[in-house]
Amino acid sequence: MSGTTTADTCRRREAGAGANRWVVLVVLCVSLLLVALDATVLHVAVPAVTEDLRPGAIELLWIVDVYPLVCASLLILFGTLGDRIGRRRVLLLGYALFGVASGVAALADSAQLLIGARALLGVGGAMIMPATLSILRQVFPDRRERALAIGIWSAVAAVGAAVGPLLGGFLLEHFWWGSVFLINIPLMLISLPIGRLLPESRGARNGPWDVTGALMAAAGLFGLVLGVKRLGGGEAPLGPLTLGPLLVGAALMFGFVRRQRRRTHPLVNLRMFARPAFSTSVGCIVLAMLALVGLELIAAQYLQLVLGLSPLETGLRLLPLTFAAMAAGLVGARTLRRFGPRVMVCSGFCVTAAAVVTLTAMGGGDNAGLLLTGFVLLGFGLETTLFGAYESMLNEAPPAQAGGAAAIGETSYQLGAGIGIALLGSVMNAAYAPGLSSVPGVPARDSAAAGHSLGEAYEVAARLGGDRGAALRHAARDSFVHGLHVTLLVSAGLLLLGAVMALRLPRVMECEVPAVAAPGGVPAPREAAGSRVTA
């Protein structure tokens, strides 16, 4: 056996600590699948929950939103805690909490109990998400293998997000609404013992863990995400319940950043943002998610309210987007080796922008071929972008800060999604409402109500009936399609901005082999830093 082969074998054994790294990847992907499923599976169960528990309007909003809100706000806390006490330990605690919270949610007999259970699910999700990425970073020290692992990991995330509504619809047809939570329990019972086979890893324990900083980050992110979600929900932008959380959250995050800069041993090493590849990757994640989530929401409304498709038909129409994203994730490692981060991420943004411009040809009629082409390009382009950005971000982070870096990436993901709904939703409303201001025969009060959303316009049209109702319905559909076109063009501009930003990423994929202790404790020779990989 050659010396190089021996060194590779030793390195992989050290990284896996006795566990096959590909088995580790399977366990991490199952973890991610559960979290991704739970983020979307409840959406189709909302009518059944409403009928059974009779929540008020505010309670229903919290039932849906408390999970992503709590999860996003605690990512940095648990990501950095994993660096301190052990990432596997945090992951296993997340498994246990996720399983218990799922049981409580399934058996909830009141809206308040369901909200509490969903909040606990968010805590469990925040423990699981950064731990999976940071363990992956540790188990795959070779960048080439890590790129392949991230591709599989991201493909699983795409599957979970798409399968959630479909699985929820199937379960609701055969069981009660609590079944959408019960499916987590057997998977967690399997994951807990298997998860103990994962290698433990942690960062350097330099100084005490900054509890105050962790709580400041959690509270600040909670305020920011809550404010952004209220903006996306159409709340008054200057209202105290929207502006208050935003200002408090921004103030706390400003204080958090100042605190971290002054500390000898910060909770999050903000010097990572001084590295162009790291800061650019985080910005690209925000822009990609901003475009994806806002467009998915508007596309779902278009398919259901303009084309008249059922929720299940809508989910099936969006499946090509998911399949394309899976394909992009699976070939991402090869693409990254062949073209490098700069070309990969920049091209991903450009393909996505081309998809968005293609979709501006959508009208009031069903053009299945156009939608298929647009959704396939959209899924492939966005996943290519996210893959390259995530891989570059993790590669730039020191191994000791892997949990904090993963938490920053996931937080950027959540913030980008929230900002996308708020921003593109506002653009959509601004372009949609003026078209209903002067519909012949429709009172100004009814026109104003119809201008809130297409669904509300249909309700007003049904109440008016006759020619007036038909005229309002027709005008609302035309205005929605116009607003969709404007929103798509704005999104294309943001995506092209992302393509320009991606030019700051490294041109080639540089791989550095980690040092391995040779017999006698002497470090084995390393490959030259920055050795270039060719396909």
C-alpha positions, 0 to 999 in steps of 0.5 A: 500500500502506498504512503499516500493511500495509508495517509488517506485511510488514516485521515478518514478513520480519524475523521469518522472516529470508527464510524463509516463516514457515508453511514454518518451522512445517511444519519445526518440526511435523515435528521435533515429530512425530518426538520424539512418535512416538519417545516411544510407538512402542517400547511395542508393540515391548517383547515383540519386544525382550525375545525378541530381546535377552533383557534382564533386568528392570532392563535392560528398565525402562531400555530403556523409561524412559531416553528420557523420563528423559534428555530431561526432565532436559536440557530446561533445559540445551539450552533455555538453550544455544539462547538463547545460541548459537542455537536453529537450531544446537541444533535441527540438532545435535539432528536429527543426533544423533537420526538417528545414535542411531536407526540405532544403536538399530535395529542394537543387538545387546545390551540395553546398546547399546540403552539407550545409543542410547535415551539418545542419542535422549533427548539429541536430543529435549531439543535439539529440543523447546525449540528448536521452541517458541522458534523458533516464538515468534521467527518469529511475533511477532504473538500472533494468528498465534502462537496459530494456529501453536501450535494446529497445533503442539499438534495435531501433538503429539497425532497423534504420541503416538497414531500411535506405538503404531499405527505400531509395531504395523504395522511389527512385523507386517511387519518386525523391531523395529529398524524402529520406529527406522529410520523416523526416519532418512529423515525426519531426512535430509530435515529437516537440509537443510530445517532450514538454511532456518530463521531463526537466533535467540538471546537477549542474550549477557549474561555467561558461560553458567552451565555449573555451573547447567546441570549442576545443573539437569540432575542435579537434574531427572534425580533428581526424574524418576527418583524419580517414575518409580519411585514410579509403577512401584510401588516402595517409597516409602521405599526408598533407590533411590526416596527417594535420587534424590528427595532428591538431585534436590530438593537440587540444584534448591534449590541451582540456584534459589538460584544463579540468584537470586544471579547477575547474568545467570542461566541462567533468569530466575526473575523470570518466575514472579513474573508471575501468567500465567506461573506459573499457566500452568506450574501448569496444564500440570502439573495437566493432564498429571497427569490425562491420563497417569495416566488414559490408563494406567488406561484402557488397562488397563481396555480390555485387562484388563476388556473384553478388547480387543487392544492394537490395538483399545485404540489404536483405541478411544483414537483419538477422544481424539486426534481431539478433541485435534486439533480443539481445537488447530486451533480454539484460536486462534479460541477464545482470541481470542473468550474470552480465556485465563482462560475458555478454560483454566478451561472446558477444565478443567471440560469435562475434569472433566465427562468424567472424571465421565461415565466413572465410569459405566463398569462390567464391560461394554462401553459403547462410546457412553459411552466415545466420549463420555467420550474425546471430551470428555476430549481436547477439554477437555485440549487446550483447557487445554494450548493456552491454558496454553502460549500464555499462558506463551510470551506472558509470556516475554521473546523473549530467554528464549524457549528457557528458557521453552519448556524450563520448559514442557516440563519441567512437561509431563514432571514432570506426566506422571510425577507423574500416573502415581505419584499416580493409580497409588497411588490406584488401588492403594489402592482396588483391593487391599482388595477382594481381601483376603478372597476365599473359598477363596483363600489369603492369600498368593495374595490379596496377590499378586493385590492388586499388579495386575489382570494379576497377579490374572489369573495367580494365578486361572489358576494356582488354577483351578476355582471359586477361580480364577473367584471371584478373577478376578471379585473382581479385576475388580470391585475394579479397576472400583471403584478406577477410579471412585475414581481418576476422582473424585480426578482430577476434584477435581484438574481442578477445582482447576486450573479455580480456579487458571486464574482468575489468568490474564488475562481477555482476549487482549492483543496488542502489535505488536513494534517494527519498525525504520523506514528510517534506523534509527528505530523505527516506531510501535507499536500501543498495548500491550494492544490487545484483539483481537476475533473 
